[in-house]
Amino acid sequence: MAASGVQWWTVRLVVPGVTSRWARRAEDEGWDGIAFGDSQNLAADTYVELALAAAATSRVGLGTAVTNPVTRHPAVTAGAIASIHGESDGRAVLGIGRGDSALAHLGMSPAPVPVFARYLDRVQGYLRGDEVPFEVADDGAGEVRSADALGMGGGPSASRLQWLSSTLPKVPVDVYCSGPRMIELAATRADRITLSVGADPERVRWGLELARAARAASGGEADLGDVGVFLPILVHPDQATARALIAGGVASVARFSVMHGTVTGPVGDDRRRQLEAVQAAYDMTRHYSHGSAQAAAVSDDVIDSFGVVGPTSACIERLQALVELGVRRIVVQAGVAGGDPAEMQAARRRLVEEVLPAVR
């Protein structure tokens, strides 16, 4: 991973059979990290695929983008990412958020912030090697009895990952966040922050200021350190073509800021209505998809606010403006399902060959 400057990470959903090849390609292209979505109905298991990526690479960071606090017990999540950390000689990062498509495909909405906060604290405890108190009633959904009911002569009084390596640093936990409560929580209880608030400098500044204020109020250092932004980026000489190609991806990212019907962060009245239209049109069966209802609903204004699209020089200028605000990591959503393959490949080459070297 890069020792200084701006880091570039690429994120995608993966299916069996392509991961090792894709990971090697990303490392050869100069990416600092690769991360896989954790959405069990839409992609292969993220930890299995990360293990394959670890074996196929030697330098890039390896992360989840993102897991959630519902589909796995915190000990299972911590154990899985710590295993990747060990197999990759300390290259793993646990990216986590409240949950979206993984939960929607189980009929559930994102976890409430207090549920997420409790889960985050437990995962952090496991990753530090702490003893984490049992929460039998919650973990067993009131249907599983305590181990005490077995009448054993002895047993653990708390839960701990006993096999963690003493020679590797703790796995960093990176919270992906869009709303104010999650941003403040990430600033005080995570190791890293990734803002998913769009590419508008005013909105990114808002997120950074919230995080800095929360950090200061908790007695922490004002410097946020490794703070990232999650962005759809599409580099194309024609702005209109770029917008059309990335519309489905931008709609999915923009929706995070209006997921519960109320827009978070600074927006004008027109953009607020445009974001509300994206949320109303959103079809989760076409998540991150070209030609979806949400792609049709997303306006040029929202595309330009929540994504970085257009000619190389314009993309570089917009990204450098975010770096000047304090962004140190750019996490790129890789591709849109159903988009023109040749156009998407050409856009990726422009990003890798022209934009990445200029924004480091």
Helices and strands as residue ranges (DSSP letters): E 7-12, H 19-29, E 33-36, H 46-56, E 61-64, H 74-87, E 92-96, H 101-104, H 113-128, H 136-139, G 147-150, E 173-177, H 180-189, E 192-195, H 201-217, E 227-235, H 239-255, H 269-281, G 284-286, H 293-297, H 300-306, E 308-310, H 312-325, E 329-333, H 341-350, I 351-355, G 356-358
